[in-house]
Amino acid sequence: MLVAKSNYIKRLILESEEHDFGMLDLSNVPGGADIFDKLARFCYGVKVDITVNNVAALHCAAKYLEMTEECCEHNLVSHTHGFLTQVALTSLTGAITVLNSCEGLLPVAQQVNIVNQCVEAVSVKACEEADSPSLSPPNWWAEELTNLNITFFQKIITSMKPHNPNPLTIASAIQIYAKRSLPDIKSLISNNSLTSKHKQKEILNSIVALLPAETQIQQASFPINFLCSLLRLANFLQNNYDCKKKLEKLISPCLEHVTVDDLLILCDVESVRRMVIRFMEREKNKLVMVRVAKTVDAYLHEISKDAGLSILQFNGIASLVPKNVREVDDDLYGAIDIYLQVTFPPKHLIFKR
């Protein structure tokens, strides 16, 4: 019966007879022994329950074994294809479940086009839900996307863009996914695994790649503290320069909305210096520049307490603000005073026992 419904097995048997092979190797059938058992039962007339959890594996295995209509009528491929198009991919949760199950079926799931079908179905339905939510809370669809790995998530966000969703829709999905998939610094320190850090670095690179260009960041309305938290993580994980450079470019035009705490959590004086330089070179509104200058001076005041801050780093931040923009020098002089006390303490303190 297997031969009657599988052109692949039929071909293997003919080849084995010609070369006198004793056994057929079916170890590469997608889905493993459990799925092959279901296929065998189908061949012997036993009804196979097709669900959103197993349809991808059944379809991949059926395609692999060439269980098509060319072999016999009402073969398994037609059953799985019908379930995919008429049931599984008609709902967002169904399409996400099928896509999730494809992770262990690659590259076959990609080759037989299930991945692309799922991605397109999810992206269309996510855009529809974002425009007219059918459930509560309104962003439930974005929460559903957090069940996917970063590769599939990236494919879906990329696929959503041609449908022209509101920029806030994409921004919401990216923020929710990032908060669910990226740990805070404390968790990474406690879990000192190189494998874990490498995985987090890959996820962060992929998320940053999805962020809009510098000219579109205001329209997308990503909270500045969200962007700063990504940059802080990139600095901690030592992500590649392109990743950090993009984040710095996105934060720089928004510096008027940045607080001292936002800058301090970056834990990277050079990142701050590069962003402020970029901002001062491009900003034309003096009132905005004055506000940023006050934030920079307040930041300098805080980091001047760090005994590990070099004189070059201190001067690098102190010289960022143009003279015509700094309205008062009190914060600057205060920072200089603190830095000198921390770096060159009085001799009686050095020798005090």
C-alpha positions as CSV (number, residue, x, y, z in Angstrom):
1,M,0.0,0.0,0.0
2,L,2.9,2.4,0.6
3,V,4.1,1.8,-2.9
4,A,0.6,2.5,-4.3
5,K,0.5,6.0,-2.6
6,S,4.2,7.0,-2.7
7,N,6.1,7.6,-5.9
8,Y,9.3,8.1,-3.8
9,I,9.0,4.7,-2.1
10,K,8.1,3.1,-5.4
11,R,11.3,4.5,-6.9
12,L,13.4,3.4,-4.0
13,I,12.1,-0.2,-4.2
14,L,12.9,-0.3,-8.0
15,E,16.4,1.0,-7.3
16,S,16.9,-1.5,-4.4
17,E,15.9,-4.4,-6.6
18,E,18.4,-3.3,-9.3
19,H,21.2,-3.0,-6.9
20,D,20.2,-5.8,-4.5
21,F,19.7,-3.5,-1.4
22,G,18.2,-5.2,1.6
23,M,16.6,-2.2,3.3
24,L,15.1,1.1,2.4
25,D,16.5,4.2,4.2
26,L,13.6,6.4,5.2
27,S,15.4,8.1,8.1
28,N,15.2,11.5,6.4
29,V,11.4,11.6,6.2
30,P,10.4,15.0,7.9
31,G,8.7,14.7,11.2
32,G,10.4,11.5,12.3
33,A,8.9,8.1,13.2
34,D,5.6,9.4,14.6
35,I,4.7,11.2,11.4
36,F,5.8,8.3,9.3
37,D,3.6,6.0,11.3
38,K,0.6,8.3,10.5
39,L,1.5,8.2,6.9
40,A,1.7,4.4,6.9
41,R,-1.7,4.2,8.6
42,F,-3.2,6.6,5.9
43,C,-1.9,4.3,3.2
44,Y,-3.7,1.4,4.8
45,G,-7.0,3.3,5.0
46,V,-6.9,4.4,8.6
47,K,-8.2,8.0,9.1
48,V,-5.5,10.4,10.1
49,D,-6.4,13.4,12.3
50,I,-5.0,16.5,10.8
51,T,-4.5,19.4,13.2
52,V,-2.8,22.8,13.3
53,N,-0.1,21.1,15.3
54,N,0.8,18.3,12.9
55,V,-0.4,19.6,9.4
56,A,3.1,21.1,8.6
57,A,4.9,17.8,9.4
58,L,2.3,15.7,7.6
59,H,2.4,18.0,4.5
60,C,6.3,18.1,4.4
61,A,6.5,14.3,4.8
62,A,3.8,13.7,2.2
63,K,5.5,16.0,-0.3
64,Y,8.9,14.3,0.5
65,L,7.4,10.9,-0.2
66,E,5.6,12.2,-3.3
67,M,2.1,11.2,-2.0
68,T,0.4,13.3,-4.7
69,E,-2.6,13.0,-7.0
70,E,-0.2,11.8,-9.8
71,C,0.3,8.7,-7.7
72,C,-3.4,8.1,-6.8
73,E,-6.6,10.1,-6.2
74,H,-7.3,11.7,-2.8
75,N,-3.8,11.3,-1.7
76,L,-2.3,12.8,1.4
77,V,-0.9,15.9,-0.1
78,S,-4.3,17.0,-1.3
79,H,-5.7,16.4,2.3
80,T,-3.0,18.4,4.0
81,H,-3.1,21.2,1.5
82,G,-6.8,21.5,1.9
83,F,-6.5,21.7,5.6
84,L,-3.9,24.3,5.4
85,T,-5.8,26.6,3.1
86,Q,-9.3,26.0,4.4
87,V,-8.7,25.7,8.1
88,A,-5.2,26.4,9.6
89,L,-4.3,29.5,7.7
90,T,-7.7,31.2,8.1
91,S,-7.0,32.4,11.6
92,L,-4.1,34.3,13.1
93,T,-3.5,31.8,15.9
94,G,-3.8,28.8,13.6
95,A,-1.2,30.3,11.1
96,I,1.2,31.1,14.0
97,T,0.8,27.6,15.4
98,V,1.6,26.0,12.0
99,L,4.5,28.4,11.5
100,N,5.9,27.5,14.9
101,S,5.8,23.8,14.0
102,C,7.9,24.5,10.9
103,E,10.9,25.4,13.0
104,G,11.9,21.7,13.3
105,L,11.0,20.9,9.7
106,L,13.5,23.2,7.9
107,P,14.6,23.4,5.2
108,V,11.8,21.1,3.8
109,A,9.1,23.4,5.2
110,Q,10.7,26.3,3.3
111,Q,11.1,24.3,0.1
112,V,7.4,23.1,0.0
113,N,6.3,26.8,0.6
114,I,4.6,26.3,4.0
115,V,6.7,28.9,5.7
116,N,5.9,31.5,3.1
117,Q,2.2,30.7,3.2
118,C,2.2,31.0,6.9
119,V,4.1,34.3,6.9
120,E,1.8,35.9,4.4
121,A,-1.3,34.7,6.3
122,V,0.0,36.0,9.6
123,S,1.1,39.3,8.2
124,V,-2.2,40.0,6.5
125,K,-4.3,39.0,9.5
126,A,-2.0,41.0,11.9
127,C,-2.6,44.1,9.8
128,E,-6.3,43.5,9.9
129,E,-6.3,43.0,13.7
130,A,-4.3,46.1,14.2
131,D,-6.8,48.2,12.2
132,S,-10.0,46.5,13.6
133,P,-9.3,44.4,16.8
134,S,-11.6,41.5,17.2
135,L,-10.4,40.6,20.7
136,S,-9.2,42.4,23.8
137,P,-6.7,43.8,24.5
138,P,-6.2,45.5,21.1
139,N,-2.6,44.4,20.8
140,W,-3.3,40.7,21.4
141,W,-2.1,39.9,17.9
142,A,1.4,41.3,18.8
143,E,1.5,39.2,21.9
144,E,0.8,36.2,19.8
145,L,3.9,37.0,17.6
146,T,6.1,36.7,20.7
147,N,5.7,32.9,20.4
148,L,7.7,32.8,17.3
149,N,11.5,32.6,16.9
150,I,13.3,35.8,15.8
151,T,13.8,34.5,12.2
152,F,10.0,34.0,11.7
153,F,9.2,37.2,13.5
154,Q,11.5,39.1,11.2
155,K,9.9,37.6,8.1
156,I,6.5,38.6,9.3
157,I,7.4,42.2,10.1
158,T,9.1,42.5,6.7
159,S,6.0,40.9,5.0
160,M,3.6,43.4,6.9
161,K,5.3,46.5,5.5
162,P,4.1,46.2,1.9
163,H,0.5,46.2,3.3
164,N,1.2,49.8,4.5
165,P,0.2,49.4,8.1
166,N,0.2,52.4,10.5
167,P,3.9,52.8,11.6
168,L,2.7,52.5,15.2
169,T,1.5,49.0,14.4
170,I,5.0,47.8,13.5
171,A,6.5,49.8,16.4
172,S,4.1,48.1,18.8
173,A,4.9,44.6,17.6
174,I,8.7,45.2,17.7
175,Q,8.6,46.6,21.2
176,I,6.4,43.8,22.6
177,Y,8.6,41.2,21.0
178,A,11.8,42.8,22.3
179,K,10.5,43.1,25.8
180,R,9.6,39.4,25.8
181,S,12.7,38.0,24.1
182,L,15.5,40.2,25.4
183,P,16.6,39.9,29.1
184,D,17.7,42.8,31.3
185,I,21.4,43.2,32.1
186,K,21.1,41.6,35.5
187,S,19.7,38.3,34.0
188,L,22.6,38.2,31.6
189,I,25.2,38.8,34.3
190,S,23.7,36.0,36.5
191,N,23.5,33.7,33.4
192,N,27.1,33.9,32.3
193,S,26.6,31.5,29.4
194,L,28.4,32.3,26.2
195,T,25.7,30.5,24.2
196,S,23.0,32.5,25.9
197,K,24.8,35.8,25.2
198,H,25.5,34.8,21.6
199,K,21.8,34.0,21.1
200,Q,20.7,37.4,22.7
201,K,23.2,39.2,20.5
202,E,21.6,37.6,17.4
203,I,18.1,38.5,18.5
204,L,19.2,42.1,19.3
205,N,20.9,42.5,15.9
206,S,17.7,41.2,14.1
207,I,15.4,43.6,16.1
208,V,17.6,46.6,15.4
209,A,17.6,45.7,11.7
210,L,13.8,45.9,11.8
211,L,13.8,49.5,13.2
212,P,13.0,52.2,10.7
213,A,15.5,54.6,9.2
214,E,16.6,57.7,11.0
215,T,14.3,59.9,9.0
216,Q,11.3,57.7,9.9
217,I,11.9,57.2,13.6
218,Q,9.7,60.2,14.7
219,Q,6.8,58.8,12.7
220,A,7.1,55.4,14.2
221,S,7.2,56.8,17.7
222,F,9.5,54.4,19.5
223,P,9.9,55.6,23.1
224,I,13.3,57.0,23.7
225,N,13.9,54.9,26.8
226,F,13.2,51.8,24.7
227,L,15.9,52.8,22.2
228,C,18.3,53.6,25.0
229,S,17.7,50.2,26.6
230,L,18.5,48.5,23.3
231,L,21.7,50.5,23.0
232,R,22.6,49.7,26.6
233,L,22.2,46.0,25.9
234,A,24.2,46.3,22.6
235,N,27.0,47.9,24.6
236,F,26.9,45.2,27.2
237,L,26.8,42.3,24.7
238,Q,29.4,44.0,22.5
239,N,27.3,43.8,19.4
240,N,28.8,44.8,16.1
241,Y,29.4,48.4,15.3
242,D,26.6,48.6,12.7
243,C,24.0,47.7,15.3
244,K,25.2,50.3,17.8
245,K,25.7,52.9,15.1
246,K,22.1,52.5,13.9
247,L,20.8,52.9,17.5
248,E,22.9,56.0,18.1
249,K,21.6,57.5,14.9
250,L,18.0,56.9,15.9
251,I,18.5,58.3,19.4
252,S,20.5,61.3,18.4
253,P,17.7,63.4,16.7
254,C,15.5,62.7,19.8
255,L,18.0,64.0,22.4
256,E,15.8,66.8,23.5
257,H,13.5,64.1,25.0
258,V,16.3,62.2,26.7
259,T,16.8,62.4,30.5
260,V,20.0,62.2,32.4
261,D,19.0,58.7,33.6
262,D,18.5,57.6,29.9
263,L,22.1,58.6,29.2
264,L,23.5,57.1,32.4
265,I,22.0,53.6,31.7
266,L,24.0,53.4,28.5
267,C,27.2,52.9,30.6
268,D,29.2,54.1,27.6
269,V,30.6,57.7,27.5
270,E,31.7,57.3,23.9
271,S,28.2,56.5,22.7
272,V,26.9,59.6,24.4
273,R,29.7,61.7,23.0
274,R,29.0,60.5,19.4
275,M,25.3,61.1,19.7
276,V,25.6,64.6,21.1
277,I,28.2,65.6,18.4
278,R,25.7,64.3,15.7
279,F,22.9,66.3,17.3
280,M,24.8,69.5,17.7
281,E,26.0,69.3,14.1
282,R,22.5,69.0,12.7
283,E,20.1,70.8,15.1
284,K,19.3,74.4,14.1
285,N,16.8,75.3,16.8
286,K,18.7,77.1,19.6
287,L,16.0,76.5,22.2
288,V,16.2,72.8,21.6
289,M,20.0,72.9,21.7
290,V,19.9,74.8,25.1
291,R,17.7,72.0,26.5
292,V,20.0,69.3,25.4
293,A,23.0,71.3,26.7
294,K,21.5,71.3,30.1
295,T,21.0,67.6,30.0
296,V,24.6,67.1,28.8
297,D,26.0,69.2,31.7
298,A,23.8,67.3,34.2
299,Y,25.1,64.1,32.7
300,L,28.7,65.4,33.1
301,H,28.0,66.3,36.7
302,E,26.9,62.7,37.4
303,I,29.8,60.9,35.6
304,S,32.4,63.2,37.1
305,K,31.9,61.2,40.3
306,D,33.3,58.1,38.6
307,A,37.0,57.6,39.7
308,G,37.5,55.5,36.5
309,L,36.6,58.4,34.2
310,S,39.7,59.5,32.3
311,I,40.6,63.1,31.7
312,L,40.1,62.6,27.9
313,Q,36.6,61.2,28.5
314,F,35.8,64.1,30.8
315,N,37.0,66.7,28.4
316,G,35.3,64.9,25.5
317,I,31.9,65.5,27.2
318,A,32.6,68.9,28.6
319,S,33.6,70.3,25.2
320,L,30.5,69.0,23.4
321,V,28.3,72.1,24.2
322,P,29.1,75.2,22.1
323,K,29.7,78.4,24.2
324,N,26.8,80.2,22.7
325,V,24.4,77.4,23.7
326,R,25.4,77.0,27.3
327,E,23.4,79.7,29.1
328,V,25.1,79.2,32.5
329,D,28.3,77.5,33.5
330,D,27.3,76.5,37.0
331,D,26.8,72.8,36.2
332,L,30.1,72.7,34.2
333,Y,32.1,74.2,37.0
334,G,30.4,71.9,39.5
335,A,31.3,68.9,37.5
336,I,34.9,70.1,37.2
337,D,35.1,70.6,40.9
338,I,33.8,67.1,41.6
339,Y,36.0,65.5,39.1
340,L,39.1,67.1,40.5
341,Q,38.2,66.0,44.0
342,V,37.6,62.4,42.9
343,T,40.7,62.2,40.7
344,F,43.1,64.3,42.8
345,P,42.0,64.0,46.4
346,P,43.7,66.2,49.1
347,K,46.9,64.6,50.4
348,H,45.6,64.3,53.9
349,L,42.8,62.0,52.6
350,I,45.3,59.9,50.6
351,F,47.6,59.3,53.6
352,K,44.8,59.0,56.2
353,R,44.7,55.6,57.8
